[in-house]
Amino acid sequence: MNNDCASSGRRMAACVGLLLLPLVLGGCVWQAAQFWVAGEQVELRETDADERPAPDDKPKLLILAIDGIDRHLLYRMLEEGRLPELAKLLGGTGDEFPNAYFERSMVSVLPSSTAVSWATTVTGKTPAEHGVAGNEYFVRETGEYAAPVPVTISNAVQVLKIYTEGYANDLLEVPTVYERMREDDPGVRVWVGMHQFYSGADRLILTDRTAMLEAFESYFQEHVLSRLTGAETLSLFRELDEEVVENMDDLMESEPAADVITIYMPGLDHYAHIADRDPDESRVEYLEKAIEPMMKSLRETLEETGALDDRYVLLTSDHGHTRVTHDDRHSLGIDGDGEPAQVLEKAGFTLRPFELEVDNDVFFDSVLAYQGALAYVYVADRSTCASGETPCDWSEPARNQDIEAVAEAFWDNNESGDLVPEMRDTLDMVLVRTRASAAGDGDVFEVYLGDGRTQRLADYLAEHPHPNYVQMPERMQALASGKHGDRAGDVILVAHNGDRDRADERFYFASPYQSWHGSPSHRDSDIPLIVAHRDHSTDEIRQRVDAVLKGEASQRLIGELILRLRAGEATPADGR
């Protein structure tokens, strides 16, 4: 790297962009160039603050969406006084928070990963309802392979389209909380900073580099990060978040702040994935060196402009992080020998290519989609394509015999290693679909025990305790039981990951990384929910939060809480 690239964070990020651009495939080059020169914000709808129907006396909201931080680490740092600037934004003084409530039981959806988790928060619905089943997934009825956060797909097209064409928004099958707010309050003003889901917002505030990095997350480290020092890497990711906060600050200084402001910060998650150390250490470093200065700047702007007046601050995240081993043995990837694809192929299945789009005449009777600690396997009704020459009819549900063939192949190989020796004892469980998602009653998935036998997940866990796992049966229901529950596949592979205490005994579905997530473990699943308001005591805020949660720690209720806080009500939305 030349001296110009290393001389400053901003120059370095630009140089990284130049390194990335030649990697963009096919027709994506022009889209990449368009995004690279995009402005700091996008007007999503015509709004005029002077033409609002009536003065707005409802509480305002600031939603801080920090990707990749679990509540145990964040709460400990706040309560030890190690994040004083974030504490001040939450109305705290040192390690005391008289105007903030720290909820201590919230659990993410399953899989505990970015796309499905944020879709749940921003809609207030379960994955089986909102339709975003994971970081990547297959839609049977349309044949679309969706990859809002690609793991096996290295093409950047769909990630760039998140911000240029609303790609992730279009994957949602239900309205966002912003759209639902607007039903009752058409004049509500909403700004969203860099979040994947922003339907119903007035403005999208951008940073011109985040999408590039996310597009190549699955192999970015090999092409670029090997050329950077550790300090340069942190600086690179810090600048991604800094630009969003700076652009939001500039906007608030130029005009009255929006009623609802969401700021999404992905840098911590990116850094934890690739830093060569325990993810707790890398995230502590990022919080102290990157998030803290940003929170100081944001707080000062809010105070100077009066934008903190009667404004709730709600902080949450999508998942935690688990240390894994960065090598081919523990990475259950897509290239070479010893990978899940070989199990399917040796069992007689033809796998869909790992590409975003494939030609209509390409034959495949199985699909793989990766979620970190989990993987989805989709199976065709092979009676519709028995010749192996014409495409399968994927609009038909899989037959039990085809599902069982896949489940048996993975289960037996996990026991014996007969098909793919390298994958022996890499799986904790093989979950198999036993009923249609739309039925709405009973368990959709059960644990496969071999030779066609299955057992209810709750019963299996009672007989085989997994103390690291949290609410797995209930979260599986939220994922698979509902109108769009079939997007979670026909067989779910659960890697030995969240159930293992040692990093060298954990496996994950992705290319090699330093840490991953997606498992049912507390480490991956326990997420923060902090609500603060400078005019309300902790007890008053707790009452408002408890009125919505009612003892249930489901992530979908964060969306309902956002709606009720904005409405100035303490009861959950009535069934909407």
MITORLUM-938300 format. One record per residue (C-alpha): x, y, z; residue in one letter. Coordinates in steps of 0.02 Angstrom, whole numbers, plus 50000, padded with zeros to 5 digits. Layout:
// MITORLUM-938300
(gudo (X,Y,Z),A) ...
***
This chain:
// MITORLUM-938300
(gudo (50000,50000,50000),M) (gudo (50070,50171,49957),N) (gudo (50096,50310,50082),N) (gudo (49946,50409,50021),D) (gudo (49831,50263,50064),C) (gudo (49904,50243,50237),A) (gudo (49911,50427,50282),S) (gudo (49731,50448,50342),S) (gudo (49573,50349,50373),G) (gudo (49478,50441,50237),R) (gudo (49614,50414,50105),R) (gudo (49632,50233,50159),M) (gudo (49447,50199,50138),A) (gudo (49452,50275,49965),A) (gudo (49600,50163,49921),C) (gudo (49504,50012,49984),V) (gudo (49364,50061,49867),G) (gudo (49486,50064,49722),L) (gudo (49545,49891,49772),L) (gudo (49366,49829,49778),L) (gudo (49301,49900,49616),L) (gudo (49399,49784,49500),P) (gudo (49324,49636,49596),L) (gudo (49145,49685,49554),V) (gudo (49077,49562,49429),L) (gudo (48993,49588,49262),G) (gudo (48864,49724,49246),G) (gudo (48887,49780,49426),C) (gudo (49033,49895,49383),V) (gudo (48920,50039,49332),W) (gudo (48808,50016,49484),Q) (gudo (48960,50017,49597),A) (gudo (49022,50177,49518),A) (gudo (48851,50258,49540),Q) (gudo (48849,50213,49724),F) (gudo (49027,50271,49749),W) (gudo (48986,50448,49696),V) (gudo (48814,50451,49780),A) (gudo (48771,50599,49888),G) (gudo (48757,50601,50076),E) (gudo (48569,50576,50078),Q) (gudo (48426,50516,49970),V) (gudo (48254,50596,49971),E) (gudo (48134,50449,49982),L) (gudo (47972,50547,49981),R) (gudo (47918,50727,49965),E) (gudo (47898,50808,50135),T) (gudo (47878,50985,50198),D) (gudo (47891,51019,50384),A) (gudo (47789,51180,50360),D) (gudo (47640,51085,50290),E) (gudo (47616,50962,50431),R) (gudo (47432,50938,50475),P) (gudo (47455,50993,50657),A) (gudo (47592,51033,50783),P) (gudo (47672,50871,50838),D) (gudo (47661,50844,51026),D) (gudo (47706,50660,51022),K) (gudo (47871,50597,51095),P) (gudo (48015,50587,50973),K) (gudo (48134,50442,50950),L) (gudo (48319,50412,50920),L) (gudo (48351,50228,50878),I) (gudo (48532,50174,50893),L) (gudo (48555,50010,50799),A) (gudo (48728,49943,50839),I) (gudo (48765,49784,50742),D) (gudo (48848,49638,50830),G) (gudo (48847,49682,51016),I) (gudo (48771,49571,51150),D) (gudo (48695,49647,51305),R) (gudo (48813,49566,51431),H) (gudo (48967,49651,51360),L) (gudo (48881,49817,51325),L) (gudo (48793,49829,51493),Y) (gudo (48951,49783,51588),R) (gudo (49050,49919,51501),M) (gudo (48916,50049,51532),L) (gudo (48894,50002,51714),E) (gudo (49082,50005,51742),E) (gudo (49089,50182,51673),G) (gudo (49196,50133,51523),R) (gudo (49080,50215,51396),L) (gudo (49050,50388,51471),P) (gudo (48994,50472,51308),E) (gudo (48866,50340,51268),L) (gudo (48811,50349,51449),A) (gudo (48782,50537,51435),K) (gudo (48674,50511,51280),L) (gudo (48572,50390,51385),L) (gudo (48554,50521,51521),G) (gudo (48681,50435,51632),G) (gudo (48815,50505,51745),T) (gudo (48967,50393,51761),G) (gudo (48899,50220,51803),D) (gudo (48726,50280,51859),E) (gudo (48574,50290,51744),F) (gudo (48429,50376,51831),P) (gudo (48337,50405,51667),N) (gudo (48366,50241,51576),A) (gudo (48298,50065,51587),Y) (gudo (48410,49917,51543),F) (gudo (48302,49770,51491),E) (gudo (48392,49608,51536),R) (gudo (48303,49464,51451),S) (gudo (48284,49510,51267),M) (gudo (48327,49370,51146),V) (gudo (48353,49385,50959),S) (gudo (48261,49283,50831),V) (gudo (48336,49124,50761),L) (gudo (48453,49123,50670),P) (gudo (48538,49260,50771),S) (gudo (48602,49350,50616),S) (gudo (48592,49521,50536),T) (gudo (48456,49519,50403),A) (gudo (48325,49415,50493),V) (gudo (48355,49503,50658),S) (gudo (48343,49682,50595),W) (gudo (48192,49638,50488),A) (gudo (48106,49577,50646),T) (gudo (48147,49736,50743),T) (gudo (48094,49854,50604),V) (gudo (47928,49765,50571),T) (gudo (47878,49699,50742),G) (gudo (47837,49531,50661),K) (gudo (47913,49357,50666),T) (gudo (48023,49292,50523),P) (gudo (47883,49176,50468),A) (gudo (47772,49331,50452),E) (gudo (47892,49461,50377),H) (gudo (47973,49335,50260),G) (gudo (48159,49373,50284),V) (gudo (48215,49203,50345),A) (gudo (48402,49235,50357),G) (gudo (48554,49319,50285),N) (gudo (48517,49220,50128),E) (gudo (48372,49105,50087),Y) (gudo (48272,49027,49945),F) (gudo (48094,49078,49899),V) (gudo (48008,48923,49830),R) (gudo (47858,49006,49751),E) (gudo (47963,49124,49644),T) (gudo (48128,49030,49630),G) (gudo (48219,49185,49694),E) (gudo (48379,49166,49795),Y) (gudo (48377,49312,49916),A) (gudo (48542,49371,49991),A) (gudo (48522,49536,50084),P) (gudo (48680,49493,50183),V) (gudo (48773,49372,50070),P) (gudo (48873,49229,50141),V) (gudo (48894,49110,49994),T) (gudo (48862,49241,49858),I) (gudo (49009,49350,49807),S) (gudo (48916,49460,49682),N) (gudo (48885,49636,49746),A) (gudo (48731,49677,49642),V) (gudo (48598,49645,49774),Q) (gudo (48694,49732,49913),V) (gudo (48715,49890,49810),L) (gudo (48530,49881,49768),K) (gudo (48487,49891,49953),I) (gudo (48528,50076,49943),Y) (gudo (48498,50113,49760),T) (gudo (48335,50018,49731),E) (gudo (48271,49963,49902),G) (gudo (48317,49780,49876),Y) (gudo (48301,49731,50060),A) (gudo (48139,49832,50079),N) (gudo (48062,49732,49938),D) (gudo (48099,49568,50028),L) (gudo (47983,49617,50171),L) (gudo (47807,49546,50162),E) (gudo (47737,49664,50296),V) (gudo (47748,49852,50330),P) (gudo (47890,49928,50429),T) (gudo (47861,50022,50591),V) (gudo (47889,50184,50493),Y) (gudo (47747,50141,50373),E) (gudo (47635,50093,50518),R) (gudo (47672,50257,50607),M) (gudo (47622,50351,50452),R) (gudo (47450,50269,50449),E) (gudo (47402,50364,50607),D) (gudo (47518,50512,50586),D) (gudo (47543,50555,50402),P) (gudo (47653,50702,50445),G) (gudo (47782,50604,50545),V) (gudo (47959,50641,50486),R) (gudo (48079,50494,50482),V) (gudo (48265,50491,50442),W) (gudo (48358,50326,50427),V) (gudo (48547,50317,50426),G) (gudo (48616,50171,50323),M) (gudo (48495,50038,50386),H) (gudo (48448,49900,50263),Q) (gudo (48262,49923,50294),F) (gudo (48192,50099,50276),Y) (gudo (48022,50089,50191),S) (gudo (47914,50232,50252),G) (gudo (48060,50348,50292),A) (gudo (48076,50522,50219),D) (gudo (48264,50518,50198),R) (gudo (48402,50390,50188),L) (gudo (48567,50458,50254),I) (gudo (48714,50368,50175),L) (gudo (48896,50332,50194),T) (gudo (48972,50294,50025),D) (gudo (49077,50144,50077),R) (gudo (48978,50028,50190),T) (gudo (48883,49941,50050),A) (gudo (49045,49903,49960),M) (gudo (49116,49818,50114),L) (gudo (48956,49722,50150),E) (gudo (48948,49663,49970),A) (gudo (49113,49574,49986),F) (gudo (49102,49522,50168),E) (gudo (49122,49338,50126),S) (gudo (49297,49360,50052),Y) (gudo (49341,49542,50085),F) (gudo (49473,49498,50213),Q) (gudo (49576,49394,50091),E) (gudo (49583,49527,49956),H) (gudo (49603,49686,50057),V) (gudo (49624,49664,50244),L) (gudo (49785,49565,50223),S) (gudo (49860,49729,50157),R) (gudo (49812,49829,50312),L) (gudo (49880,49836,50489),T) (gudo (49763,49807,50636),G) (gudo (49754,49994,50673),A) (gudo (49715,50032,50490),E) (gudo (49578,49900,50491),T) (gudo (49493,49977,50642),L) (gudo (49510,50150,50565),S) (gudo (49430,50086,50405),L) (gudo (49276,50018,50490),F) (gudo (49265,50165,50610),R) (gudo (49254,50284,50463),E) (gudo (49106,50188,50393),L) (gudo (49006,50229,50548),D) (gudo (49079,50402,50572),E) (gudo (49019,50463,50404),E) (gudo (48838,50415,50442),V) (gudo (48844,50505,50611),V) (gudo (48931,50657,50536),E) (gudo (48805,50668,50394),N) (gudo (48662,50653,50518),M) (gudo (48741,50790,50626),D) (gudo (48755,50904,50474),D) (gudo (48574,50874,50430),L) (gudo (48513,50915,50606),M) (gudo (48615,51076,50604),E) (gudo (48535,51131,50440),S) (gudo (48352,51097,50480),E) (gudo (48241,51035,50623),P) (gudo (48277,50856,50671),A) (gudo (48155,50722,50616),A) (gudo (48029,50649,50738),D) (gudo (48107,50476,50719),V) (gudo (48292,50454,50683),I) (gudo (48372,50284,50659),T) (gudo (48562,50269,50649),I) (gudo (48632,50099,50598),Y) (gudo (48815,50064,50638),M) (gudo (48886,49904,50560),P) (gudo (49070,49937,50591),G) (gudo (49083,49843,50757),L) (gudo (49012,49685,50680),D) (gudo (49129,49692,50530),H) (gudo (49279,49719,50641),Y) (gudo (49233,49576,50759),A) (gudo (49218,49456,50612),H) (gudo (49395,49485,50552),I) (gudo (49500,49540,50703),A) (gudo (49623,49404,50752),D) (gudo (49574,49395,50935),R) (gudo (49428,49354,51048),D) (gudo (49275,49452,50988),P) (gudo (49249,49524,51163),D) (gudo (49420,49606,51151),E) (gudo (49392,49674,50975),S) (gudo (49220,49740,51018),R) (gudo (49281,49825,51177),V) (gudo (49415,49910,51073),E) (gudo (49289,49966,50942),Y) (gudo (49166,50031,51071),L) (gudo (49300,50133,51160),E) (gudo (49396,50198,51009),K) (gudo (49257,50214,50880),A) (gudo (49082,50218,50954),I) (gudo (49126,50332,51100),E) (gudo (49186,50483,50997),P) (gudo (49036,50465,50882),M) (gudo (48915,50468,51029),M) (gudo (48997,50626,51095),K) (gudo (48974,50713,50928),S) (gudo (48796,50652,50910),L) (gudo (48747,50703,51086),R) (gudo (48821,50876,51068),E) (gudo (48728,50906,50906),T) (gudo (48564,50845,50980),L) (gudo (48585,50957,51132),E) (gudo (48639,51111,51034),E) (gudo (48491,51097,50916),T) (gudo (48365,51053,51052),G) (gudo (48331,50887,50968),A) (gudo (48344,50789,51131),L) (gudo (48192,50878,51202),D) (gudo (48055,50750,51235),D) (gudo (48150,50617,51139),R) (gudo (48168,50436,51188),Y) (gudo (48336,50355,51151),V) (gudo (48316,50171,51112),L) (gudo (48473,50065,51090),L) (gudo (48470,49887,51026),T) (gudo (48567,49762,50922),S) (gudo (48541,49606,50817),D) (gudo (48659,49473,50887),H) (gudo (48818,49439,50982),G) (gudo (48978,49352,50926),H) (gudo (49064,49186,50955),T) (gudo (49249,49152,50930),R) (gudo (49286,49024,50794),V) (gudo (49442,48955,50712),T) (gudo (49499,49037,50551),H) (gudo (49538,48884,50443),D) (gudo (49462,48768,50315),D) (gudo (49434,48629,50441),R) (gudo (49311,48729,50546),H) (gudo (49241,48832,50404),S) (gudo (49101,48734,50318),L) (gudo (49113,48831,50157),G) (gudo (49068,48805,49975),I) (gudo (49235,48772,49889),D) (gudo (49342,48617,49886),G) (gudo (49319,48450,49970),D) (gudo (49245,48413,50140),G) (gudo (49100,48536,50127),E) (gudo (48910,48516,50147),P) (gudo (48886,48521,49959),A) (gudo (48982,48358,49942),Q) (gudo (48863,48270,50063),V) (gudo (48715,48316,49953),L) (gudo (48804,48270,49793),E) (gudo (48861,48100,49858),K) (gudo (48684,48067,49918),A) (gudo (48625,48088,49738),G) (gudo (48563,48268,49741),F) (gudo (48607,48407,49619),T) (gudo (48642,48571,49708),L) (gudo (48592,48742,49645),R) (gudo (48749,48840,49599),P) (gudo (48805,48968,49728),F) (gudo (48752,49114,49621),E) (gudo (48621,49248,49645),L) (gudo (48535,49204,49482),E) (gudo (48540,49047,49375),V) (gudo (48464,49015,49204),D) (gudo (48289,48943,49200),N) (gudo (48347,48783,49116),D) (gudo (48478,48741,49248),V) (gudo (48432,48580,49338),F) (gudo (48445,48568,49527),F) (gudo (48345,48477,49659),D) (gudo (48424,48549,49815),S) (gudo (48477,48722,49878),V) (gudo (48594,48774,50019),L) (gudo (48587,48941,50111),A) (gudo (48709,48986,50250),Y) (gudo (48672,49076,50415),Q) (gudo (48836,49059,50509),G) (gudo (48800,48927,50642),A) (gudo (48650,48863,50543),L) (gudo (48620,48812,50363),A) (gudo (48456,48787,50270),Y) (gudo (48433,48645,50146),V) (gudo (48287,48657,50023),Y) (gudo (48229,48500,49932),V) (gudo (48125,48487,49774),A) (gudo (47982,48367,49748),D) (gudo (48090,48253,49643),R) (gudo (47940,48170,49562),S) (gudo (47920,48331,49461),T) (gudo (48094,48313,49385),C) (gudo (48132,48128,49395),A) (gudo (48221,48126,49227),S) (gudo (48352,48247,49290),G) (gudo (48338,48343,49127),E) (gudo (48196,48466,49153),T) (gudo (48191,48591,49299),P) (gudo (48100,48539,49457),C) (gudo (47935,48620,49504),D) (gudo (47989,48715,49659),W) (gudo (47814,48784,49688),S) (gudo (47769,48611,49753),E) (gudo (47818,48570,49934),P) (gudo (47950,48437,49959),A) (gudo (47895,48258,49985),R) (gudo (47933,48175,50152),N) (gudo (48040,48043,50065),Q) (gudo (48149,48176,49983),D) (gudo (48169,48272,50145),I) (gudo (48212,48113,50238),E) (gudo (48343,48068,50107),A) (gudo (48434,48232,50140),V) (gudo (48416,48219,50328),A) (gudo (48479,48040,50330),E) (gudo (48630,48085,50224),A) (gudo (48685,48223,50343),F) (gudo (48640,48128,50501),W) (gudo (48729,47968,50450),D) (gudo (48881,48061,50386),N) (gudo (48891,48157,50550),N) (gudo (48895,47989,50640),E) (gudo (49006,47890,50521),S) (gudo (49090,48008,50399),G) (gudo (49056,47882,50259),D) (gudo (49010,48011,50127),L) (gudo (49123,48157,50176),V) (gudo (49245,48110,50315),P) (gudo (49293,48291,50349),E) (gudo (49115,48330,50404),M) (gudo (49102,48194,50535),R) (gudo (49047,48263,50705),D) (gudo (49029,48442,50642),T) (gudo (48840,48448,50673),L) (gudo (48749,48465,50838),D) (gudo (48578,48429,50764),M) (gudo (48489,48394,50601),V) (gudo (48315,48471,50606),L) (gudo (48188,48405,50483),V) (gudo (48024,48480,50423),R) (gudo (47880,48370,50478),T) (gudo (47731,48480,50434),R) (gudo (47685,48630,50328),A) (gudo (47726,48802,50397),S) (gudo (47556,48873,50356),A) (gudo (47466,48746,50465),A) (gudo (47499,48857,50616),G) (gudo (47489,48716,50744),D) (gudo (47619,48598,50813),G) (gudo (47805,48593,50784),D) (gudo (47856,48623,50604),V) (gudo (48031,48552,50632),F) (gudo (48086,48404,50737),E) (gudo (48256,48330,50776),V) (gudo (48308,48192,50657),Y) (gudo (48369,48035,50747),L) (gudo (48412,47925,50598),G) (gudo (48319,47787,50505),D) (gudo (48169,47900,50480),G) (gudo (48143,47933,50666),R) (gudo (48111,48108,50735),T) (gudo (48082,48186,50905),Q) (gudo (48003,48349,50962),R) (gudo (48138,48479,50989),L) (gudo (48080,48520,51167),A) (gudo (48083,48335,51214),D) (gudo (48254,48310,51135),Y) (gudo (48327,48458,51231),L) (gudo (48251,48391,51392),A) (gudo (48341,48226,51364),E) (gudo (48500,48307,51295),H) (gudo (48521,48470,51392),P) (gudo (48602,48615,51301),H) (gudo (48630,48741,51441),P) (gudo (48705,48868,51319),N) (gudo (48547,48871,51212),Y) (gudo (48406,48993,51247),V) (gudo (48221,48972,51202),Q) (gudo (48263,48866,51049),M) (gudo (48091,48782,51026),P) (gudo (47998,48948,51037),E) (gudo (48119,49034,50918),R) (gudo (48105,48890,50794),M) (gudo (47917,48915,50794),Q) (gudo (47937,49101,50759),A) (gudo (48053,49058,50614),L) (gudo (47953,48918,50535),A) (gudo (47770,48928,50587),S) (gudo (47676,49053,50481),G) (gudo (47637,49108,50304),K) (gudo (47819,49121,50250),H) (gudo (47894,48991,50364),G) (gudo (47941,48880,50217),D) (gudo (48083,49001,50180),R) (gudo (48181,48920,50322),A) (gudo (48204,48766,50213),G) (gudo (48160,48581,50232),D) (gudo (48313,48528,50332),V) (gudo (48408,48641,50453),I) (gudo (48587,48596,50496),L) (gudo (48642,48657,50668),V) (gudo (48831,48659,50681),A) (gudo (48927,48618,50838),H) (gudo (48954,48799,50883),N) (gudo (48849,48878,51019),G) (gudo (48848,48713,51114),D) (gudo (49038,48705,51126),R) (gudo (49147,48800,51250),D) (gudo (49308,48791,51151),R) (gudo (49336,48885,50988),A) (gudo (49432,48739,50911),D) (gudo (49277,48629,50931),E) (gudo (49159,48750,50843),R) (gudo (49107,48744,50660),F) (gudo (49018,48872,50552),Y) (gudo (48939,48887,50380),F) (gudo (49042,49022,50294),A) (gudo (49216,49053,50226),S) (gudo (49353,49068,50359),P) (gudo (49325,49204,50490),Y) (gudo (49384,49245,50665),Q) (gudo (49210,49249,50741),S) (gudo (49031,49213,50688),W) (gudo (48855,49202,50757),H) (gudo (48684,49131,50711),G) (gudo (48672,48995,50844),S) (gudo (48537,48976,50980),P) (gudo (48668,49012,51114),S) (gudo (48659,49150,51243),H) (gudo (48823,49216,51174),R) (gudo (48745,49246,51004),D) (gudo (48567,49281,51056),S) (gudo (48560,49393,51211),D) (gudo (48536,49568,51140),I) (gudo (48525,49737,51225),P) (gudo (48371,49844,51240),L) (gudo (48400,50010,51327),I) (gudo (48266,50145,51332),V) (gudo (48309,50318,51400),A) (gudo (48218,50484,51417),H) (gudo (48286,50633,51512),R) (gudo (48116,50682,51580),D) (gudo (48070,50509,51647),H) (gudo (48138,50404,51788),S) (gudo (48198,50226,51768),T) (gudo (48039,50161,51849),D) (gudo (47928,50263,51733),E) (gudo (48020,50198,51581),I) (gudo (48016,50020,51647),R) (gudo (47827,50029,51663),Q) (gudo (47811,50086,51482),R) (gudo (47924,49946,51421),V) (gudo (47842,49813,51529),D) (gudo (47671,49865,51466),A) (gudo (47727,49810,51293),V) (gudo (47837,49661,51331),L) (gudo (47721,49588,51465),K) (gudo (47854,49466,51520),G) (gudo (47894,49406,51344),E) (gudo (48073,49433,51286),A) (gudo (48038,49416,51099),S) (gudo (48134,49530,50981),Q) (gudo (47979,49565,50878),R) (gudo (47910,49664,51024),L) (gudo (48046,49795,51001),I) (gudo (47952,49851,50846),G) (gudo (47791,49864,50945),E) (gudo (47884,49960,51080),L) (gudo (47947,50086,50952),I) (gudo (47769,50116,50894),L) (gudo (47699,50137,51069),R) (gudo (47838,50253,51126),L) (gudo (47810,50363,50975),R) (gudo (47623,50363,51003),A) (gudo (47647,50412,51185),G) (gudo (47554,50257,51241),E) (gudo (47604,50122,51363),A) (gudo (47505,49979,51287),T) (gudo (47551,49871,51136),P) (gudo (47476,49900,50966),A) (gudo (47310,49810,50953),D) (gudo (47347,49665,50840),G) (gudo (47416,49760,50692),R) 
***
